[in-house]
Amino acid sequence: MNIPSLRCKIEILCSVNPSEDPSKVKSAILNIFPNCEIKIEKFSIKGNSNDLHSLEKIYHAIDSTQSERIYQRRLEKNLEKDSTWFYLNKQAAFAEKIAICEESDESPLGPIKVILTSTQIDKIIDWLTHYED
């Protein structure tokens, strides 16, 4: 895997329901984004990273499941200026699996929202979805 040297802010947001153990939600996030900094708040968990290595598991999951077009469509649909986002299923992440959600309600306990921001967001999307000209 060749990680480009592009600047990208990666934000991970996830609600914590009253029935959930915050440490398990934190584990779910760290299963997918092991290099991010985590901050636990009362009803949510936030993660941040500026390192594209944080997206390594997403990159490999897209490659191994041949879901490049699905992710590319989702990222382009949610593109606004220099930012895009996608949802991941929280329960799948806890089991160390990556499952994109089209809508937030596809993850019964709420999704993990991943926001990517870069002045070169098109190149980030192309890299993540293995798009080649």
Secondary structure, DSSP 4 states (H G I P E B T S, - for coil): --------EEEEEEE--TTS-HHHHHHHHHHH-TTSEEEE-SSEEEEEE--GGGGHHHHHHHHHTT-HHHHHHHHHHT-BTTEEEEEEEHHHHHTT---EESSGGGSTT-EEEEEEE-TTHHHHHHHHTT---
